[in-house]
Amino acid sequence: MDPVLADPDARRLLSTIYRVRPKSRSQLRDLQALPHDRVPELLERLDAAGLIALDGEAIEALSPDRAMSAATERVVASEMEGLRALAVSAAALSALTRDWEVGGSPDDTAPWAEFVHGHEAQWKAWPRYALTHPPRNPVNLYPDLSIIRSLMVPTMTEEEKRLVAQSGIRGVFPRALLAVDEDRAFLEEVSALGMQVRVADSITSWAYADRGVLCALPLDWAEHPPSSIAIVTHPSITEIVSLYVESVWDKAVDFPLGDDGWQPVLRLLERGLSDAAIAQSLDISPRTVHRRIAEAMEHFAVRTRFELGVAWTRRSDAD
């Protein structure tokens, strides 16, 4: 939420507006307990935070849930844009860092990046790297199913399937795939092989990262399937790409989705999703979302969403 709520005077003013529901600034002036010397400034800040709406002299109180949702969406959008820019920079740095090391050291016997061209050669590179850089907990971002459906899964040997199951690999796919029965069935097949699957609103480019091990990026960002990739083991580049890829994973939603009570709803509510976004993510109606939240409030014996969030956080911390 906007930092204005860290100000006790702002909280007191907003509380008064919520309880009294004044229609104008003049009605506020009649209330004796307010810090009137700061009211104009605080009103402007509350308006900027989306907690109230000002129109000249008129004041309209807005739902705190609505304000929280809007603020969260703004922060997430800004953060994702920054991470996308960081990933593009990481791809460029792979070549620049190489130049730096070549110029700073006469020892050029330990290359830290390999450029692999062609889809089949890229796929065959992974078992080779698994021998020298065993995977720990990688994440793969897929903008669509083209390469994994046509090349990877159909040609996998039993040994490669075993490696997938043991690697703990995680995959993030675009949410749009859930609208096609064939695509949803394929995600279920991939999940059955041992991949942890999540879905996100969109995936801008293929990318792979295994923190502390290696990462891979397309030489042409957002080209998919990538015709050429760079497999990078340099720690600084791997760390940058991992930060981006892990952030996409953290914001994605587990697949398969389900309507199995209020817990999935609260997990998404905790991430800052609006009721409408939760309904879309879980493929349920907004009315069902509201009912699940009401069931959770009854379970925790609370009366407001704020109290519900506190109770849910305490339970999660205890778990």
Secondary structure, 3 states (H helix, E strand, C coil): CCHHHHCHHHHHHHHHHHHHCCCEHHHHHCCCCCCCCCHHHHHHHHHHCCCEEEECCEEEECCHHHHHHHHHHHHHHHHHHHHHHHHHHHHHHHHHHHHHHHHHCCCCCCCCEEEEECHHHHHHHHHHHHHHCCCCCCEEECCCCHHHHHHHHHHCCHHHHHHHHHHCCEEEEEHHHHHCHHHHHHHHHHHHCCCEEEEECCCCCCEEEECCCEEEEECCCCCCCCCEEEEECCHHHHHHHHHHHHHHHHHCEECCCCCCCCHHHHHHHHCCCCHHHHHHHHCCCHHHHHHHHHHHHHHHCCCCHHHHHHHHHHHHHHC
